[in-house]
Amino acid sequence: MKLTGMTIENFKGISKPVHIDFKPVTLLFGPNSAGKSTIVQALHYAREIFERGNVDPDRTLTGGENLDLGGFKNLVHNHELSRPVIMKFELDIEADQLPEYRDWVEDDTGAAHYFESDFYEIPARVNSCWVEIVIKWSAVAERPILKSYRVDISGKELAKIETSEDGRQISLSNFNMLHPVFHDPETTNDEIIRTLKELFEGEGDPDVEKLGPMFPLFLEFSRDEAGGYDLHQPIGITSQTQSAMPVWGRSLGFSSNNLLLNIDWEDQTIFTAIASSLIVGPGEMVRDVLRKFKYIGPIREVPKRNFHPSITYDESRWSNGLAAWDFLYKSDEAFIAELNKWISREDKFNTGYRVELKKTYELDVNSPLAISLQSGDIIEEDFAPNELNRFPVKTQLVLKEEFSRIEVHPQDIGVGISQVLPVIVASLSSREGIIAMEQPELHIHPALQVALGDLFIARVNENDACFLIETHSEHLILRLLRRIRETTENELPPGVDGFTSDKLSVLYLDKKDSGLEVLKLDVDDTGDFETEWPKGFFEERDEELFF
């Protein structure tokens, strides 16, 4: 499953809805303070909501101490509490399947049952969906609440969960049981309209099975007290409190009113399982995608000379780059070899350095082994190994100059290497999810900036990662455009990965009076832009060359 798009409204500098199209390589360009970081911060906020139910965060799982969102009052546009923050997430799940919510159930006699039904094939029909959440300030609760949770399946709205201002009443509304996902693909629109007319106008004998196998069950849930049908009446939900966000991994629980008592328990179970898969499932999948979100901040910290890696994994350390050094200390030889290929080869970053992990024994100078070594005495064959095993092994990461073979530490060389190494390590170690990076080109030579382009291309060709790059680098975009052109014209250099325009999204962000605006700059198969860049961006070079 992949996150293919995100729409944001009333978030920080964004007023009107702004859509971000996620491709394997997505570049965010724009002037300073235009709002590029807002897009990345929206992902931080979304993860807090979907994973922890936190609509009012300051620190985040991914940003740690290096990012402070400031809470809802700081995040809502213009700090106007009357505005709702609206976020929509689009998913491609063609290669996956919505989660199932089938459990052992007990009937009225207490007997446990787990049964099969053709109805359970319905969620497997879903290839794409989106989830929209609305967060707004509750004057009653005096805090922000997740007011509504809405699901769309294959381009049509399916359902919405809403909560009251005080969070005490939660209901399922707008449940579209005429959604195409429920229909037999051979049923025509005319047949659907005719059947509905027969049903609600009392004409003929309607065959409600034509409206899908779930429709008869839905009718039972929609009976009103007069014995008729109200397809728009909300269904109370008891499986969650205080928020319209479902509880992941748990079936929806519906209010047990007197009307529902007349519905067969197996029918109730089927209805609940299918509704949960189609409504809760998409949000759970958004949660799972956001869990893989990784963030590399704009300033990567140089590890201290006595650096000790974190024993417990802390994903927020990626934000300052230190998680890359943690990762290297625990890496195997294969990963170190792959890293060295990228940082040392002439056709890649060509930094002139290699990474080495040195493992040494810390030998006590007063130990028998040390004394024997100092005196030059012959050590018994089985004595040294046994004695050595008593001493701790120390791991040290060093950089070795390719030419002189001299060992140096990150503190001893230019800051550029320490800035780009976390970018390379994060890229090579990530196989899926969104990897957001701010200014990966910081402090590095243009030759290394173009190599970043080849690194991102190689990684997206090998896995399902999405690189979301906030950048000002003309060199990076030129390398990507060049590879598109070379791929189309079959002129790629030997050993270089190809790249196509459908894997690239270039977005230009700018601040206007109405708020942040996003301009999508399409690229054709020859590596040329189909849309002109806004005036003033990348024009400085031409002005300097052709004055």
Wavefront OBJ file of the C-alpha trace (Angstrom):
o trace
v 0.000 0.000 0.000
v 1.161 3.501 -0.797
v 0.148 6.990 0.205
v -0.438 8.629 -3.179
v -1.727 12.036 -2.131
v -2.585 14.374 0.711
v -4.941 17.360 0.859
v -4.637 19.927 3.650
v -6.916 22.803 4.621
v -6.638 25.440 7.384
v -3.257 24.124 8.541
v -0.605 26.710 9.448
v -0.053 28.896 6.338
v -2.559 26.883 4.316
v -6.065 28.298 4.088
v -7.776 26.875 1.027
v -7.341 23.160 0.233
v -3.850 22.297 -1.018
v -3.183 18.946 -2.686
v 0.189 17.210 -2.594
v 0.726 14.488 -5.166
v 3.166 11.883 -3.821
v 5.385 10.154 -6.369
v 8.454 8.002 -5.618
v 10.544 11.195 -5.802
v 8.625 14.316 -4.760
v 10.482 17.627 -4.710
v 9.281 20.723 -2.869
v 10.715 23.979 -4.211
v 9.942 27.560 -3.295
v 11.265 30.731 -1.674
v 12.411 30.770 1.931
v 9.511 30.814 4.418
v 7.067 29.944 1.630
v 5.653 26.991 3.565
v 7.572 23.964 2.319
v 8.127 22.762 5.885
v 4.373 22.985 6.443
v 3.872 19.949 4.203
v 6.347 17.904 6.238
v 4.858 19.107 9.518
v 1.415 18.025 8.318
v 2.762 14.472 8.094
v 4.143 14.732 11.638
v 0.734 15.916 12.826
v -1.113 13.210 10.911
v 1.010 10.476 12.418
v 0.328 11.775 15.921
v -3.405 11.644 15.192
v -3.595 8.272 13.460
v -1.132 6.464 15.723
v -1.654 8.067 19.127
v -4.993 9.849 18.776
v -3.209 13.066 19.725
v -4.862 16.073 18.055
v -2.996 18.599 20.233
v 0.711 17.667 20.015
v 3.841 19.664 20.674
v 6.590 17.032 20.479
v 6.137 14.193 17.990
v 7.274 10.599 17.639
v 9.331 11.423 14.562
v 10.609 14.886 15.416
v 11.422 14.415 19.091
v 13.194 17.363 20.702
v 14.058 18.824 17.305
v 10.490 19.694 16.330
v 7.791 21.445 18.343
v 4.398 21.722 16.635
v 3.027 23.892 19.427
v -0.390 22.249 19.681
v -3.636 22.821 17.817
v -3.839 26.551 18.591
v -0.513 27.028 16.840
v -1.364 24.737 13.921
v -4.778 26.031 12.880
v -4.588 28.713 10.165
v -4.128 32.233 11.556
v -4.729 30.765 15.045
v -8.456 31.095 14.358
v -10.146 28.474 16.527
v -13.345 28.725 14.515
v -11.601 27.058 11.567
v -11.485 23.254 11.206
v -8.218 21.612 10.188
v -9.068 19.178 7.401
v -6.678 16.476 6.179
v -7.324 13.875 3.498
v -5.066 10.921 2.664
v -5.269 8.915 -0.556
v -4.184 5.269 -0.628
v -3.347 2.819 -3.379
v -3.985 -0.631 -1.901
v -4.108 -2.657 -5.096
v -1.300 -4.924 -3.889
v -2.825 -5.351 -0.424
v -6.186 -6.018 1.157
v -8.223 -4.174 3.736
v -7.897 -5.571 7.273
v -10.448 -8.157 8.339
v -12.484 -7.861 11.521
v -13.848 -11.374 11.910
v -13.746 -12.854 15.391
v -15.195 -15.799 17.199
v -18.707 -14.804 18.168
v -21.216 -16.171 20.633
v -24.888 -16.656 19.871
v -27.710 -16.320 22.393
v -26.910 -19.749 23.842
v -23.271 -18.849 24.511
v -21.924 -21.102 21.763
v -18.888 -19.764 19.850
v -19.052 -19.604 16.080
v -16.699 -18.633 13.277
v -18.396 -18.919 9.926
v -17.641 -18.177 6.310
v -19.734 -16.023 4.013
v -19.509 -14.735 0.452
v -19.997 -11.274 1.951
v -16.401 -11.334 3.175
v -15.207 -11.071 -0.429
v -16.552 -7.509 -0.668
v -13.526 -5.723 0.929
v -11.201 -7.510 -1.502
v -12.751 -5.486 -4.336
v -11.213 -2.255 -3.042
v -8.134 -0.972 -4.903
v -8.078 2.658 -3.812
v -9.555 4.744 -1.039
v -9.105 7.923 0.903
v -9.651 8.948 4.489
v -10.559 12.473 5.578
v -10.375 13.722 9.146
v -11.661 17.011 10.551
v -10.151 18.449 13.730
v -11.823 21.447 15.309
v -11.922 23.321 18.566
v -14.758 22.347 20.891
v -16.027 25.272 22.933
v -17.870 22.781 25.136
v -14.840 20.617 25.911
v -12.416 23.580 25.658
v -9.989 21.517 23.619
v -9.589 20.288 20.044
v -11.504 17.152 19.069
v -11.518 14.896 16.040
v -14.966 15.909 14.832
v -15.381 13.583 11.855
v -13.781 10.653 10.072
v -14.840 10.050 6.479
v -14.038 7.220 4.043
v -14.235 7.204 0.259
v -13.897 3.966 -1.726
v -12.862 4.035 -5.389
v -13.916 7.645 -5.895
v -17.278 7.552 -4.094
v -18.069 8.420 -0.486
v -18.867 5.397 1.658
v -19.436 6.633 5.197
v -18.703 9.194 7.862
v -18.305 8.903 11.622
v -19.141 12.045 13.588
v -19.016 13.065 17.217
v -20.948 15.648 19.173
v -19.247 18.780 20.515
v -18.788 17.187 23.930
v -17.586 13.889 22.452
v -20.274 11.875 24.199
v -22.345 10.893 21.184
v -20.678 9.177 18.238
v -22.597 7.955 15.225
v -22.161 6.482 11.780
v -23.794 8.769 9.229
v -23.985 8.957 5.443
v -23.459 5.200 5.140
v -23.831 4.714 1.399
v -25.186 1.197 1.028
v -25.754 1.883 -2.665
v -22.013 2.194 -3.119
v -20.737 0.242 -6.160
v -18.462 -1.840 -3.936
v -21.564 -3.716 -2.761
v -23.112 -4.278 -6.198
v -22.826 -7.138 -8.586
v -20.686 -5.620 -11.388
v -23.320 -6.744 -13.896
v -26.091 -4.708 -12.250
v -26.835 -1.568 -14.276
v -27.736 1.870 -12.928
v -31.191 1.552 -14.488
v -31.812 -1.651 -12.530
v -30.710 0.042 -9.318
v -33.012 3.020 -9.864
v -35.959 0.778 -10.770
v -35.457 -1.418 -7.711
v -35.270 1.574 -5.374
v -38.428 3.027 -6.891
v -40.266 -0.257 -6.400
v -39.025 -0.470 -2.830
v -39.899 3.006 -1.612
v -42.985 3.672 -3.738
v -44.504 0.260 -3.100
v -44.618 -0.662 -6.779
v -44.159 -4.304 -7.786
v -42.017 -6.808 -5.946
v -38.513 -5.304 -5.605
v -35.558 -7.657 -5.825
v -33.290 -5.938 -3.307
v -30.541 -8.484 -3.955
v -29.794 -6.479 -7.104
v -28.621 -3.683 -4.814
v -25.957 -5.952 -3.431
v -25.961 -8.776 -0.885
v -25.468 -6.336 2.002
v -28.488 -4.193 1.190
v -31.131 -6.403 2.861
v -29.059 -6.287 6.052
v -28.735 -2.538 5.786
v -32.488 -2.202 5.410
v -32.955 -3.952 8.731
v -30.526 -1.529 10.363
v -32.445 1.352 8.759
v -35.949 0.533 9.965
v -37.661 3.366 11.776
v -40.147 2.998 14.603
v -43.074 3.264 12.184
v -41.863 0.183 10.305
v -40.574 2.116 7.315
v -37.019 2.741 6.185
v -34.808 5.765 6.840
v -31.572 5.250 4.928
v -30.146 8.476 6.323
v -30.675 7.918 10.016
v -27.393 7.783 11.977
v -26.398 4.535 13.646
v -25.002 4.986 17.143
v -21.456 3.728 17.763
v -20.370 2.403 21.151
v -16.880 1.082 20.345
v -15.141 4.448 20.731
v -15.392 7.506 22.947
v -14.500 11.192 22.743
v -13.361 10.964 19.115
v -14.722 10.151 15.674
v -11.536 8.189 14.999
v -12.176 4.421 15.140
v -10.142 2.176 17.397
v -7.708 0.349 15.129
v -7.925 -3.421 15.176
v -11.393 -3.377 16.709
v -14.756 -3.882 15.035
v -17.294 -1.106 15.119
v -19.792 -1.524 17.926
v -23.333 -0.380 17.181
v -25.971 0.746 19.669
v -28.301 -2.095 20.691
v -31.725 -0.526 20.287
v -34.950 -2.506 20.262
v -35.096 -2.586 16.474
v -31.723 -4.313 16.198
v -32.819 -7.033 18.598
v -34.988 -8.456 15.822
v -32.001 -8.955 13.494
v -30.449 -12.411 13.374
v -27.117 -12.485 15.249
v -25.289 -13.910 12.241
v -26.585 -11.052 10.089
v -25.454 -8.568 12.714
v -22.025 -10.185 12.792
v -21.662 -10.116 9.001
v -22.835 -6.518 8.760
v -20.456 -5.414 11.523
v -17.468 -7.256 10.054
v -17.923 -5.901 6.511
v -18.717 -2.363 7.672
v -15.666 -2.404 9.944
v -13.361 -3.618 7.191
v -14.566 -0.929 4.780
v -14.723 1.929 7.299
v -12.085 1.207 9.946
v -9.721 -0.611 7.566
v -8.680 2.367 5.382
v -7.818 4.474 8.429
v -5.813 1.638 9.927
v -3.865 1.393 6.672
v -3.163 5.146 6.758
v -1.877 4.618 10.309
v 0.388 1.816 9.109
v 1.827 3.952 6.293
v 2.472 6.898 8.615
v 4.205 4.603 11.103
v 6.946 4.159 8.504
v 7.404 7.910 8.118
v 11.031 8.966 8.582
v 12.246 12.545 8.921
v 15.736 13.959 8.298
v 15.929 17.552 9.500
v 17.797 20.446 7.853
v 20.775 20.391 10.241
v 22.461 17.047 10.879
v 24.482 16.861 14.079
v 28.141 15.834 13.938
v 28.641 12.942 16.389
v 30.991 13.677 19.271
v 34.420 12.091 19.376
v 33.339 9.800 22.217
v 29.992 9.031 20.548
v 28.064 6.076 21.939
v 25.116 4.765 19.919
v 21.713 4.688 21.538
v 20.984 1.222 22.896
v 17.226 1.638 22.509
v 15.997 2.539 19.044
v 14.747 6.120 18.972
v 13.338 7.087 15.585
v 13.325 10.777 16.499
v 17.146 10.708 16.306
v 16.810 10.630 12.512
v 15.665 14.245 12.746
v 19.154 15.371 13.776
v 20.981 12.637 11.873
v 22.321 10.748 14.885
v 20.157 7.690 14.168
v 22.279 7.162 11.058
v 25.367 6.731 13.217
v 23.394 4.482 15.593
v 22.425 2.383 12.590
v 25.992 2.134 11.289
v 27.322 0.858 14.608
v 24.886 -2.067 14.367
v 25.185 -2.683 10.622
v 26.424 -5.866 9.013
v 29.257 -6.102 6.497
v 26.880 -6.144 3.526
v 25.375 -2.780 4.427
v 28.775 -1.202 5.090
v 29.938 -2.472 1.694
v 26.869 -0.969 -0.011
v 27.417 2.334 1.790
v 31.081 2.421 0.790
v 30.145 1.775 -2.819
v 28.032 4.908 -2.793
v 30.359 7.230 -0.889
v 33.649 6.220 -2.515
v 33.105 5.255 -6.157
v 33.951 7.869 -8.777
v 30.590 7.455 -10.532
v 28.739 8.088 -7.263
v 29.557 10.494 -4.415
v 33.333 10.085 -4.711
v 33.958 11.635 -1.292
v 37.433 10.146 -0.972
v 36.465 8.276 2.204
v 35.295 4.857 3.294
v 33.488 3.849 6.470
v 35.009 1.160 8.664
v 33.822 -0.444 11.875
v 36.768 -1.300 14.099
v 36.232 -3.868 16.830
v 38.929 -4.029 19.510
v 39.396 -5.679 22.889
v 39.766 -3.389 25.892
v 42.670 -5.099 27.591
v 43.386 -4.449 31.268
v 47.113 -3.621 31.546
v 47.298 -5.588 34.800
v 45.704 -8.724 33.381
v 47.848 -11.874 33.023
v 47.479 -11.670 29.268
v 48.724 -8.070 29.125
v 51.631 -8.866 31.441
v 52.593 -11.860 29.296
v 52.455 -9.777 26.147
v 54.555 -7.014 27.715
v 57.205 -9.446 28.965
v 57.358 -11.307 25.692
v 56.618 -14.637 27.353
v 55.232 -17.397 25.184
v 51.486 -17.670 25.679
v 49.968 -21.107 25.887
v 47.918 -21.975 22.834
v 44.600 -22.236 24.650
v 45.312 -19.480 27.141
v 45.015 -16.357 24.965
v 41.531 -17.018 23.499
v 40.066 -17.854 26.897
v 41.658 -14.821 28.467
v 40.582 -12.503 25.622
v 36.962 -13.528 25.944
v 36.931 -11.983 29.395
v 37.491 -8.500 28.003
v 34.807 -6.277 26.462
v 34.785 -5.587 22.749
v 34.736 -1.930 21.760
v 33.240 -0.874 18.428
v 34.453 2.326 16.836
v 33.338 3.886 13.579
v 36.043 5.622 11.594
v 36.420 7.166 8.175
v 39.441 6.113 6.173
v 40.922 8.289 3.445
v 40.999 6.364 0.181
v 44.371 7.729 -0.930
v 46.424 7.850 2.271
v 44.535 5.151 4.221
v 44.682 7.455 7.237
v 41.898 6.992 9.762
v 39.925 10.087 10.721
v 36.798 10.815 12.695
v 33.734 12.793 11.562
v 34.912 15.742 13.674
v 38.213 15.886 11.759
v 36.856 16.500 8.269
v 34.640 19.001 6.488
v 31.074 19.355 7.675
v 29.712 18.313 4.277
v 30.397 14.614 4.878
v 28.624 14.655 8.236
v 25.642 16.389 6.618
v 25.228 14.023 3.680
v 26.070 10.703 5.364
v 22.762 10.519 7.324
v 20.923 11.214 4.058
v 22.714 8.320 2.352
v 22.253 5.930 5.290
v 18.543 6.760 5.585
v 18.086 6.233 1.847
v 19.882 2.883 1.774
v 18.208 1.531 4.921
v 14.605 2.484 4.036
v 12.548 0.115 1.913
v 9.081 1.622 2.242
v 7.189 4.574 3.622
v 7.780 8.297 3.228
v 11.287 9.581 3.903
v 11.084 13.350 4.307
v 14.327 15.305 4.021
v 14.945 18.996 4.424
v 17.839 20.354 2.358
v 19.769 17.119 1.804
v 22.183 19.187 -0.328
v 23.281 21.328 2.632
v 27.040 22.061 2.717
v 27.945 19.706 -0.129
v 29.630 20.333 -3.476
v 27.498 20.420 -6.673
v 29.058 17.111 -7.753
v 27.653 15.483 -4.628
v 24.296 17.176 -5.128
v 23.822 15.520 -8.518
v 24.835 12.180 -6.986
v 21.880 12.560 -4.616
v 19.640 12.326 -7.664
v 21.156 8.996 -8.691
v 20.842 7.710 -5.122
v 17.120 8.496 -4.955
v 16.565 6.964 -8.397
v 18.339 3.744 -7.435
v 16.360 3.370 -4.238
v 12.886 3.944 -5.711
v 13.691 1.462 -8.474
v 14.461 -1.190 -5.860
v 11.690 -0.675 -3.294
v 8.478 1.159 -2.402
v 9.982 4.135 -0.593
v 8.820 7.678 -1.345
v 11.351 10.497 -1.000
v 9.772 13.822 -0.048
v 12.558 16.354 -0.540
v 12.460 20.001 0.479
v 15.276 21.558 -1.527
v 16.733 24.560 -3.328
v 19.173 22.471 -5.374
v 19.156 23.121 -9.094
v 21.821 20.430 -9.486
v 19.557 17.770 -7.987
v 16.622 18.478 -10.291
v 18.894 18.729 -13.340
v 20.282 15.238 -12.655
v 16.767 13.795 -12.383
v 15.706 15.478 -15.640
v 18.839 14.231 -17.361
v 18.170 10.636 -16.325
v 14.592 10.901 -17.644
v 15.884 12.114 -20.995
v 18.624 9.463 -21.166
v 16.126 6.725 -20.298
v 13.728 7.827 -23.037
v 16.525 8.072 -25.609
v 18.275 4.850 -24.476
v 21.464 6.769 -23.716
v 22.004 5.849 -20.076
v 25.657 5.424 -19.044
v 26.632 1.834 -18.170
v 25.466 0.778 -14.717
v 23.207 3.811 -14.222
v 19.569 3.308 -13.206
v 16.860 4.586 -15.502
v 14.160 7.015 -14.428
v 10.807 7.995 -15.907
v 8.689 11.112 -15.540
v 5.797 9.236 -13.904
v 8.020 8.653 -10.844
v 8.712 12.363 -10.321
v 6.555 15.079 -8.795
v 7.903 18.640 -8.762
v 5.894 21.083 -6.669
v 6.508 24.809 -6.354
v 5.153 26.364 -3.165
v 4.616 30.077 -2.717
v 2.915 32.302 -0.185
v 0.042 34.417 -1.506
v -2.414 36.772 0.189
v -4.920 33.919 0.317
v -2.396 31.519 1.849
v -0.008 28.874 0.573
v -0.385 27.902 -3.076
v 1.068 24.821 -4.762
v 1.936 24.742 -8.452
v 2.553 21.322 -9.997
v 5.318 21.462 -12.605
v 4.801 18.573 -15.017
v 7.783 16.955 -16.721
v 7.609 15.240 -20.107
v 9.442 12.107 -21.270
v 12.334 14.168 -22.638
v 13.090 15.668 -19.237
v 11.650 19.099 -20.047
v 9.159 21.008 -17.951
v 5.735 21.385 -19.512
v 4.981 24.226 -17.103
v 7.111 27.361 -16.810
v 8.835 27.982 -13.505
v 7.488 30.966 -11.583
v 9.481 34.123 -12.241
v 12.580 34.490 -10.142
v 13.285 30.828 -9.442
v 16.383 29.407 -11.144
v 16.516 32.567 -13.280
v 19.449 33.999 -11.350
v 21.863 31.749 -13.257
v 20.646 33.037 -16.616
v 20.853 36.617 -15.413
v 24.448 36.104 -14.288
v 25.486 34.353 -17.515
v 23.564 36.424 -20.046
v 23.474 39.920 -18.564
l 1 2 3 4 5 6 7 8 9 10 11 12 13 14 15 16 17 18 19 20 21 22 23 24 25 26 27 28 29 30 31 32 33 34 35 36 37 38 39 40 41 42 43 44 45 46 47 48 49 50 51 52 53 54 55 56 57 58 59 60 61 62 63 64 65 66 67 68 69 70 71 72 73 74 75 76 77 78 79 80 81 82 83 84 85 86 87 88 89 90 91 92 93 94 95 96 97 98 99 100 101 102 103 104 105 106 107 108 109 110 111 112 113 114 115 116 117 118 119 120 121 122 123 124 125 126 127 128 129 130 131 132 133 134 135 136 137 138 139 140 141 142 143 144 145 146 147 148 149 150 151 152 153 154 155 156 157 158 159 160 161 162 163 164 165 166 167 168 169 170 171 172 173 174 175 176 177 178 179 180 181 182 183 184 185 186 187 188 189 190 191 192 193 194 195 196 197 198 199 200 201 202 203 204 205 206 207 208 209 210 211 212 213 214 215 216 217 218 219 220 221 222 223 224 225 226 227 228 229 230 231 232 233 234 235 236 237 238 239 240 241 242 243 244 245 246 247 248 249 250 251 252 253 254 255 256 257 258 259 260 261 262 263 264 265 266 267 268 269 270 271 272 273 274 275 276 277 278 279 280 281 282 283 284 285 286 287 288 289 290 291 292 293 294 295 296 297 298 299 300 301 302 303 304 305 306 307 308 309 310 311 312 313 314 315 316 317 318 319 320 321 322 323 324 325 326 327 328 329 330 331 332 333 334 335 336 337 338 339 340 341 342 343 344 345 346 347 348 349 350 351 352 353 354 355 356 357 358 359 360 361 362 363 364 365 366 367 368 369 370 371 372 373 374 375 376 377 378 379 380 381 382 383 384 385 386 387 388 389 390 391 392 393 394 395 396 397 398 399 400 401 402 403 404 405 406 407 408 409 410 411 412 413 414 415 416 417 418 419 420 421 422 423 424 425 426 427 428 429 430 431 432 433 434 435 436 437 438 439 440 441 442 443 444 445 446 447 448 449 450 451 452 453 454 455 456 457 458 459 460 461 462 463 464 465 466 467 468 469 470 471 472 473 474 475 476 477 478 479 480 481 482 483 484 485 486 487 488 489 490 491 492 493 494 495 496 497 498 499 500 501 502 503 504 505 506 507 508 509 510 511 512 513 514 515 516 517 518 519 520 521 522 523 524 525 526 527 528 529 530 531 532 533 534 535 536 537 538 539 540 541 542 543 544 545 546 547
